[in-house]
Amino acid sequence: MVDREGLAAAEEARLRRVHELLVQAGPPPDLPPALEHPPTAPAEAELVQFPLLPRRRWTLAAVAAVALVVLAFGGGYLVGHAKTKPTTFETKRVVPMHGGNALALLKVSTRDSAGNWPMLLEVNNLPTQHNARAYYELWLSRNGKPIAPCGTFRVNARTTTVRLSVPYNFKRFDGWVVTKQDDANDRTPGPVVLST
């Protein structure tokens, strides 16, 4: 054995056993003559090709595939760009209102990029207007007096829900009121029917 320096006794014994097993096994058998040269490729005539579709059907398959791709992208575009209204209203704060036997909840959302405050007003038990020109109006108030108009609405059921939006800074006001307006031409606030 060559280069035995630095080998542990157990390692040297293991190497001697492997060497003795290799000598006992003898040399490997000779390579058969058939494997001395790599096989040659078959002649062109021997190759058989089976097309999946006849030549004229390839065109039909390609047109069908393109149509499917266009339908998939078109459907995705329509679904992605559909103008659906959001089903939920993100509420930042809720303002309860009351007056007589009528109640209201004013839900205020976060300010949008244009500076508007989206609001959702739900009123219960306000009397229905019998006059076609009558309506109710939501106001921002100071000391219980209507100051800044926030939107108008009519009721025709026990519960009415209205979406409104205002650009005002709420810090200048201390509450909200709803007034009863009898005539669309009268811009002065009517009597207060709901307040915070």
Backbone as CSV, one residue per row, in Angstrom:
resi,resn,N_x,N_y,N_z,CA_x,CA_y,CA_z,C_x,C_y,C_z
1,MET,0.854,-1.180,0.000,0.000,0.000,0.000,0.886,1.224,0.000
2,VAL,0.412,2.238,-0.713,1.174,3.468,-0.868,0.542,4.555,-0.001
3,ASP,1.339,5.476,0.506,0.907,6.670,1.241,0.059,6.296,2.454
4,ARG,0.697,5.570,3.384,-0.006,5.156,4.584,0.276,6.086,5.742
5,GLU,1.042,7.125,5.539,1.393,8.040,6.635,0.147,8.773,7.132
6,GLY,0.008,8.893,8.423,-1.089,9.627,9.040,-2.383,8.850,9.109
7,LEU,-2.419,7.604,8.649,-3.639,6.809,8.727,-3.738,6.148,10.091
8,ALA,-4.942,6.148,10.630,-5.175,5.441,11.884,-5.152,3.955,11.598
9,ALA,-4.920,3.175,12.636,-4.815,1.722,12.472,-6.117,1.142,11.942
10,ALA,-7.266,1.650,12.419,-8.556,1.124,11.971,-8.785,1.448,10.492
11,GLU,-8.381,2.636,10.067,-8.569,3.043,8.673,-7.684,2.209,7.758
12,GLU,-6.443,1.939,8.178,-5.524,1.132,7.374,-6.059,-0.299,7.243
13,ALA,-6.655,-0.831,8.306,-7.205,-2.186,8.266,-8.393,-2.235,7.311
14,ARG,-9.212,-1.217,7.330,-10.374,-1.162,6.428,-9.926,-1.123,4.983
15,LEU,-8.893,-0.329,4.683,-8.384,-0.233,3.306,-7.776,-1.567,2.855
16,ARG,-7.102,-2.297,3.735,-6.524,-3.600,3.378,-7.623,-4.596,3.038
17,ARG,-8.726,-4.589,3.800,-9.834,-5.524,3.524,-10.449,-5.237,2.158
18,VAL,-10.645,-3.952,1.820,-11.222,-3.590,0.517,-10.280,-4.038,-0.597
19,HIS,-8.957,-3.842,-0.416,-7.990,-4.234,-1.446,-8.026,-5.741,-1.668
20,GLU,-8.092,-6.511,-0.598,-8.115,-7.965,-0.718,-9.379,-8.437,-1.440
21,LEU,-10.545,-7.770,-1.167,-11.798,-8.134,-1.852,-11.713,-7.835,-3.342
22,LEU,-11.073,-6.729,-3.722,-10.923,-6.392,-5.150,-10.017,-7.401,-5.862
23,VAL,-8.932,-7.830,-5.212,-8.027,-8.807,-5.817,-8.754,-10.135,-5.968
24,GLN,-9.556,-10.497,-4.979,-10.288,-11.758,-5.014,-11.349,-11.747,-6.124
25,ALA,-12.003,-10.595,-6.386,-13.044,-10.516,-7.408,-12.467,-10.661,-8.801
26,GLY,-11.259,-10.243,-9.025,-10.635,-10.379,-10.325,-10.998,-9.230,-11.254
27,PRO,-10.442,-9.254,-12.508,-10.697,-8.160,-13.442,-12.127,-8.214,-13.999
28,PRO,-12.668,-7.074,-14.433,-14.011,-7.066,-15.015,-14.028,-7.799,-16.351
29,PRO,-15.186,-8.285,-16.782,-15.253,-9.000,-18.071,-14.990,-8.039,-19.231
30,ASP,-14.590,-8.607,-20.366,-14.328,-7.796,-21.550,-15.645,-7.260,-22.127
31,LEU,-15.542,-6.126,-22.807,-16.692,-5.501,-23.433,-17.092,-6.307,-24.660
32,PRO,-18.382,-6.661,-24.795,-18.785,-7.429,-25.976,-18.561,-6.601,-27.242
33,PRO,-18.228,-7.251,-28.370,-17.953,-6.529,-29.613,-19.141,-5.718,-30.114
34,ALA,-20.382,-6.105,-29.775,-21.564,-5.378,-30.252,-21.654,-3.996,-29.612
35,LEU,-21.039,-3.842,-28.453,-21.113,-2.557,-27.759,-19.882,-1.679,-27.967
36,GLU,-18.936,-2.151,-28.779,-17.733,-1.365,-29.009,-18.014,-0.103,-29.813
37,HIS,-19.050,-0.105,-30.660,-19.399,1.062,-31.472,-20.829,1.484,-31.121
38,PRO,-21.104,2.805,-31.080,-22.480,3.248,-30.768,-23.439,2.871,-31.884
39,PRO,-24.703,2.658,-31.567,-25.675,2.304,-32.618,-25.861,3.465,-33.577
40,THR,-26.227,3.144,-34.812,-26.442,4.162,-35.834,-27.916,4.548,-35.855
41,ALA,-28.180,5.748,-36.343,-29.561,6.234,-36.435,-30.284,5.459,-37.526
42,PRO,-31.601,5.211,-37.368,-32.342,4.484,-38.405,-32.455,5.328,-39.674
43,ALA,-32.575,4.680,-40.761,-32.714,5.367,-42.045,-34.042,6.112,-42.080
44,GLU,-34.127,7.133,-42.930,-35.332,7.958,-43.055,-36.568,7.129,-43.339
45,ALA,-36.430,6.099,-44.109,-37.586,5.292,-44.500,-38.155,4.524,-43.307
46,GLU,-37.306,4.257,-42.320,-37.768,3.498,-41.176,-38.605,4.336,-40.212
47,LEU,-38.452,5.679,-40.253,-39.204,6.538,-39.348,-40.657,6.629,-39.810
48,VAL,-41.579,6.407,-38.881,-43.001,6.486,-39.194,-43.585,7.631,-38.376
49,GLN,-44.263,8.574,-39.020,-44.848,9.707,-38.316,-46.360,9.598,-38.382
50,PHE,-46.994,9.790,-37.247,-48.442,9.785,-37.168,-48.897,11.167,-36.716
51,PRO,-49.377,11.988,-37.610,-49.839,13.302,-37.177,-51.087,13.161,-36.306
52,LEU,-51.217,14.058,-35.329,-52.378,14.027,-34.446,-53.644,14.428,-35.187
53,LEU,-53.511,15.400,-36.041,-54.657,15.861,-36.821,-54.255,15.975,-38.285
54,PRO,-55.174,15.725,-39.190,-54.868,15.972,-40.605,-54.509,17.449,-40.799
55,ARG,-53.820,17.724,-41.863,-53.298,19.060,-42.128,-54.372,20.140,-42.087
56,ARG,-55.506,19.951,-42.682,-56.523,21.002,-42.742,-57.204,21.211,-41.397
57,ARG,-57.134,20.235,-40.502,-57.758,20.391,-39.189,-56.879,21.202,-38.245
58,TRP,-55.599,21.333,-38.533,-54.715,22.172,-37.717,-55.203,23.614,-37.738
59,THR,-55.635,24.086,-38.877,-56.130,25.449,-38.981,-57.359,25.648,-38.110
60,LEU,-58.268,24.702,-38.157,-59.482,24.771,-37.348,-59.138,24.758,-35.858
61,ALA,-58.201,23.918,-35.454,-57.785,23.850,-34.046,-57.138,25.162,-33.612
62,ALA,-56.324,25.761,-34.477,-55.672,27.030,-34.142,-56.704,28.143,-33.979
63,VAL,-57.697,28.206,-34.855,-58.749,29.222,-34.752,-59.550,29.027,-33.469
64,ALA,-59.854,27.797,-33.121,-60.599,27.517,-31.882,-59.783,27.926,-30.659
65,ALA,-58.490,27.661,-30.662,-57.633,28.039,-29.538,-57.571,29.550,-29.386
66,VAL,-57.433,30.280,-30.485,-57.404,31.747,-30.433,-58.736,32.277,-29.913
67,ALA,-59.845,31.690,-30.348,-61.158,32.131,-29.883,-61.297,31.917,-28.374
68,LEU,-60.824,30.793,-27.864,-60.874,30.535,-26.422,-60.033,31.548,-25.646
69,VAL,-58.867,31.873,-26.159,-58.011,32.856,-25.483,-58.685,34.222,-25.462
70,VAL,-59.274,34.636,-26.586,-59.964,35.931,-26.644,-61.149,35.946,-25.677
71,LEU,-61.921,34.872,-25.624,-63.044,34.802,-24.692,-62.571,34.874,-23.240
72,ALA,-61.492,34.194,-22.923,-60.982,34.203,-21.547,-60.534,35.611,-21.153
73,PHE,-59.774,36.278,-22.009,-59.323,37.634,-21.688,-60.489,38.615,-21.667
74,GLY,-61.408,38.476,-22.607,-62.580,39.364,-22.634,-63.432,39.205,-21.381
75,GLY,-63.666,37.956,-20.974,-64.439,37.715,-19.753,-63.737,38.275,-18.528
76,GLY,-62.435,38.083,-18.446,-61.665,38.634,-17.327,-61.721,40.146,-17.295
77,TYR,-61.641,40.770,-18.466,-61.714,42.236,-18.534,-63.074,42.726,-18.048
78,LEU,-64.136,42.081,-18.522,-65.480,42.505,-18.108,-65.707,42.335,-16.613
79,VAL,-65.251,41.215,-16.065,-65.413,40.992,-14.626,-64.587,42.002,-13.837
80,GLY,-63.370,42.257,-14.284,-62.489,43.173,-13.560,-62.896,44.626,-13.657
81,HIS,-63.594,45.009,-14.709,-63.964,46.404,-14.899,-65.462,46.654,-14.742
82,ALA,-66.162,45.718,-14.134,-67.599,45.904,-13.913,-67.817,47.020,-12.907
83,LYS,-68.804,47.839,-13.141,-69.089,48.962,-12.255,-70.094,48.516,-11.194
84,THR,-69.588,47.749,-10.262,-70.446,47.278,-9.182,-70.352,48.237,-8.010
85,LYS,-71.450,48.404,-7.334,-71.476,49.271,-6.168,-71.028,48.456,-4.959
86,PRO,-70.268,49.087,-4.059,-69.860,48.336,-2.879,-71.073,47.975,-2.031
87,THR,-71.053,46.776,-1.468,-72.187,46.321,-0.679,-72.063,46.743,0.778
88,THR,-70.878,47.126,1.201,-70.698,47.546,2.576,-70.317,49.012,2.614
89,PHE,-70.603,49.642,3.741,-70.281,51.043,3.945,-69.306,51.106,5.119
90,GLU,-68.080,51.525,4.846,-67.065,51.605,5.891,-67.391,52.773,6.815
91,THR,-67.694,52.475,8.064,-68.135,53.501,9.009,-66.997,53.910,9.925
92,LYS,-66.741,55.242,9.996,-65.736,55.767,10.901,-66.366,56.129,12.241
93,ARG,-67.577,56.708,12.185,-68.298,57.012,13.424,-69.798,56.998,13.154
94,VAL,-70.574,56.768,14.219,-72.025,56.714,14.130,-72.589,57.797,15.052
95,VAL,-73.519,58.595,14.494,-74.139,59.684,15.251,-75.624,59.356,15.411
96,PRO,-76.094,59.089,16.646,-77.523,58.838,16.850,-78.296,60.153,16.899
97,MET,-79.522,60.133,16.377,-80.394,61.313,16.382,-81.773,60.872,16.872
98,HIS,-82.514,61.806,17.496,-83.853,61.479,17.993,-84.734,62.727,17.956
99,GLY,-86.022,62.503,17.984,-87.002,63.582,18.012,-88.403,62.995,17.988
100,GLY,-89.217,63.275,19.009,-90.548,62.662,19.107,-90.395,61.156,19.176
101,ASN,-91.127,60.431,18.332,-90.940,58.976,18.302,-90.083,58.561,17.096
102,ALA,-89.423,59.516,16.448,-88.548,59.230,15.311,-87.102,59.084,15.791
103,LEU,-86.388,58.199,15.133,-84.971,57.953,15.432,-84.188,57.937,14.128
104,ALA,-82.890,58.205,14.237,-82.024,58.152,13.053,-80.615,57.777,13.481
105,LEU,-79.905,57.133,12.557,-78.480,56.869,12.717,-77.770,57.457,11.509
106,LEU,-76.799,58.308,11.780,-75.984,58.887,10.710,-74.618,58.227,10.781
107,LYS,-74.269,57.465,9.747,-72.978,56.785,9.682,-72.064,57.610,8.794
108,VAL,-70.908,57.994,9.332,-69.948,58.820,8.599,-68.735,57.960,8.274
109,SER,-68.332,57.969,7.003,-67.186,57.184,6.557,-65.927,58.055,6.600
110,THR,-64.811,57.498,6.132,-63.564,58.256,6.081,-63.585,59.208,4.896
111,ARG,-62.865,60.283,5.015,-62.814,61.314,3.971,-62.182,60.735,2.714
112,ASP,-62.767,61.009,1.545,-62.220,60.485,0.289,-61.123,61.406,-0.241
113,SER,-60.517,61.046,-1.366,-59.383,61.796,-1.920,-59.775,63.201,-2.376
114,ALA,-61.055,63.438,-2.666,-61.501,64.767,-3.090,-61.846,65.654,-1.891
115,GLY,-61.868,65.084,-0.680,-62.183,65.861,0.511,-63.624,65.754,0.957
116,ASN,-64.381,64.833,0.373,-65.785,64.650,0.757,-65.897,63.580,1.842
117,TRP,-66.903,63.762,2.707,-67.213,62.784,3.748,-68.461,62.011,3.328
118,PRO,-68.344,60.765,2.867,-69.527,59.969,2.543,-70.306,59.653,3.834
119,MET,-71.633,59.725,3.734,-72.492,59.479,4.895,-73.663,58.594,4.481
120,LEU,-74.174,57.862,5.453,-75.345,57.017,5.252,-76.317,57.349,6.378
121,LEU,-77.475,57.910,6.016,-78.473,58.313,6.999,-79.636,57.336,6.953
122,GLU,-79.937,56.725,8.104,-81.081,55.814,8.208,-82.066,56.423,9.205
123,VAL,-83.263,56.784,8.725,-84.282,57.394,9.588,-85.444,56.434,9.766
124,ASN,-86.026,56.454,10.974,-87.166,55.593,11.305,-88.284,56.447,11.885
125,ASN,-89.508,56.193,11.424,-90.736,56.792,11.967,-90.890,58.283,11.683
126,LEU,-90.230,58.831,10.683,-90.538,60.204,10.274,-91.818,60.161,9.455
127,PRO,-92.720,61.121,9.649,-93.976,61.112,8.886,-93.734,61.255,7.378
128,THR,-94.538,60.556,6.598,-94.484,60.657,5.143,-95.000,62.029,4.715
129,GLN,-94.345,62.635,3.714,-94.790,63.931,3.209,-95.934,63.714,2.227
130,HIS,-97.039,64.386,2.473,-98.185,64.278,1.559,-98.115,65.352,0.480
131,ASN,-97.471,66.454,0.773,-97.266,67.524,-0.199,-96.109,67.108,-1.114
132,ALA,-96.290,67.170,-2.425,-95.259,66.761,-3.381,-94.019,67.644,-3.316
133,ARG,-94.139,68.855,-2.754,-93.001,69.774,-2.667,-92.285,69.690,-1.321
134,ALA,-92.781,68.893,-0.408,-92.198,68.804,0.934,-91.055,67.787,0.960
135,TYR,-90.116,67.976,1.870,-88.962,67.085,2.018,-88.332,67.320,3.392
136,TYR,-87.353,66.517,3.716,-86.552,66.694,4.931,-85.143,67.073,4.511
137,GLU,-84.442,67.795,5.409,-83.076,68.200,5.101,-82.183,67.967,6.310
138,LEU,-80.998,67.374,6.040,-79.991,67.147,7.075,-79.056,68.350,7.111
139,TRP,-78.750,68.847,8.323,-77.886,70.013,8.499,-76.808,69.713,9.534
140,LEU,-75.645,70.327,9.354,-74.680,70.428,10.447,-75.138,71.596,11.293
141,SER,-75.024,71.469,12.622,-75.575,72.510,13.494,-74.536,73.024,14.480
142,ARG,-74.849,74.198,15.030,-74.071,74.787,16.114,-75.079,75.288,17.145
143,ASN,-74.953,74.802,18.365,-75.889,75.143,19.439,-77.324,74.778,19.073
144,GLY,-77.516,73.662,18.347,-78.846,73.196,17.993,-79.485,73.902,16.817
145,LYS,-78.806,74.872,16.208,-79.359,75.622,15.074,-78.725,75.126,13.777
146,PRO,-79.554,74.914,12.743,-79.010,74.453,11.450,-78.113,75.517,10.824
147,ILE,-76.884,75.102,10.412,-75.916,76.043,9.837,-75.563,75.673,8.393
148,ALA,-75.135,74.422,8.162,-74.645,74.015,6.842,-75.487,72.845,6.314
149,PRO,-76.120,73.003,5.135,-76.950,71.917,4.593,-76.091,70.739,4.131
150,CYS,-76.606,69.531,4.349,-75.871,68.316,3.990,-76.612,67.450,2.985
151,GLY,-77.861,67.760,2.693,-78.592,66.978,1.714,-80.064,66.875,2.074
152,THR,-80.869,66.582,1.065,-82.319,66.490,1.241,-82.793,65.092,0.908
153,PHE,-83.972,64.733,1.452,-84.535,63.416,1.193,-86.030,63.441,1.493
154,ARG,-86.721,62.448,0.971,-88.148,62.226,1.246,-88.299,60.848,1.847
155,VAL,-89.368,60.641,2.604,-89.645,59.315,3.162,-90.992,58.834,2.652
156,ASN,-91.111,57.529,2.458,-92.392,56.944,2.066,-92.578,55.581,2.709
157,ALA,-91.749,55.303,3.702,-91.847,54.039,4.421,-91.422,54.282,5.865
158,ARG,-91.582,53.256,6.670,-91.214,53.402,8.084,-89.719,53.669,8.226
159,THR,-88.899,53.000,7.415,-87.444,53.196,7.447,-86.975,53.652,6.080
160,THR,-86.180,54.712,6.072,-85.614,55.244,4.833,-84.106,55.375,5.017
161,THR,-83.353,54.919,4.013,-81.896,55.024,4.045,-81.444,55.861,2.863
162,VAL,-80.582,56.854,3.138,-80.133,57.790,2.103,-78.614,57.930,2.180
163,ARG,-77.965,57.917,1.023,-76.515,58.201,0.953,-76.331,59.682,0.656
164,LEU,-75.473,60.305,1.446,-75.179,61.728,1.279,-73.669,61.919,1.320
165,SER,-73.208,63.113,0.972,-71.786,63.421,1.022,-71.621,64.927,1.217
166,VAL,-70.691,65.317,2.102,-70.438,66.749,2.337,-68.943,67.011,2.365
167,PRO,-68.531,68.230,1.965,-67.107,68.568,1.977,-66.690,69.354,3.227
168,TYR,-67.588,69.577,4.185,-67.314,70.460,5.318,-66.309,69.865,6.301
169,ASN,-65.617,70.766,6.993,-64.773,70.383,8.111,-65.675,70.312,9.341
170,PHE,-65.815,69.162,9.950,-66.756,68.964,11.050,-66.356,69.702,12.326
171,LYS,-65.117,70.148,12.444,-64.650,70.801,13.669,-65.371,72.118,13.940
172,ARG,-65.931,72.736,12.921,-66.618,74.029,13.095,-68.040,73.859,13.626
173,PHE,-68.521,72.605,13.760,-69.905,72.350,14.160,-69.925,71.459,15.401
174,ASP,-71.061,71.470,16.114,-71.147,70.640,17.314,-72.274,69.614,17.270
175,GLY,-72.973,69.478,16.138,-74.033,68.486,16.052,-74.674,68.438,14.684
176,TRP,-75.801,67.706,14.625,-76.555,67.508,13.397,-78.028,67.682,13.717
177,VAL,-78.790,68.174,12.756,-80.247,68.258,12.889,-80.891,67.898,11.561
178,VAL,-82.147,67.438,11.630,-82.969,67.220,10.435,-84.150,68.168,10.561
179,THR,-84.405,68.922,9.487,-85.536,69.854,9.488,-86.599,69.382,8.514
180,LYS,-87.817,69.833,8.762,-88.952,69.538,7.877,-89.133,70.746,6.978
181,GLN,-89.043,70.543,5.674,-89.155,71.614,4.696,-90.457,71.421,3.926
182,ASP,-91.295,72.474,3.884,-92.602,72.353,3.238,-92.611,72.791,1.781
183,ASP,-91.602,73.551,1.356,-91.615,74.063,-0.011,-90.191,74.079,-0.560
184,ALA,-89.996,73.550,-1.755,-88.664,73.494,-2.359,-88.103,74.870,-2.646
185,ASN,-88.941,75.903,-2.759,-88.455,77.250,-3.045,-87.977,77.971,-1.789
186,ASP,-88.351,77.479,-0.604,-87.971,78.121,0.643,-86.627,77.568,1.105
187,ARG,-85.572,78.386,1.103,-84.238,77.942,1.469,-83.923,78.178,2.945
188,THR,-84.829,78.709,3.718,-84.588,78.892,5.152,-84.888,77.582,5.859
189,PRO,-84.134,77.256,6.894,-84.382,75.996,7.601,-85.767,75.970,8.229
190,GLY,-86.452,74.832,8.087,-87.765,74.640,8.694,-87.605,74.182,10.132
191,PRO,-88.689,73.705,10.749,-88.617,73.248,12.130,-87.777,71.975,12.264
192,VAL,-87.030,71.883,13.350,-86.171,70.736,13.626,-87.030,69.569,14.086
193,VAL,-86.868,68.409,13.420,-87.629,67.207,13.788,-86.729,66.118,14.394
194,LEU,-85.436,66.173,14.120,-84.447,65.249,14.693,-83.196,66.037,15.059
195,SER,-82.532,65.660,16.156,-81.285,66.329,16.531,-80.385,65.355,17.285
196,THR,-79.096,65.712,17.384,-78.139,64.864,18.128,-78.161,65.224,19.593
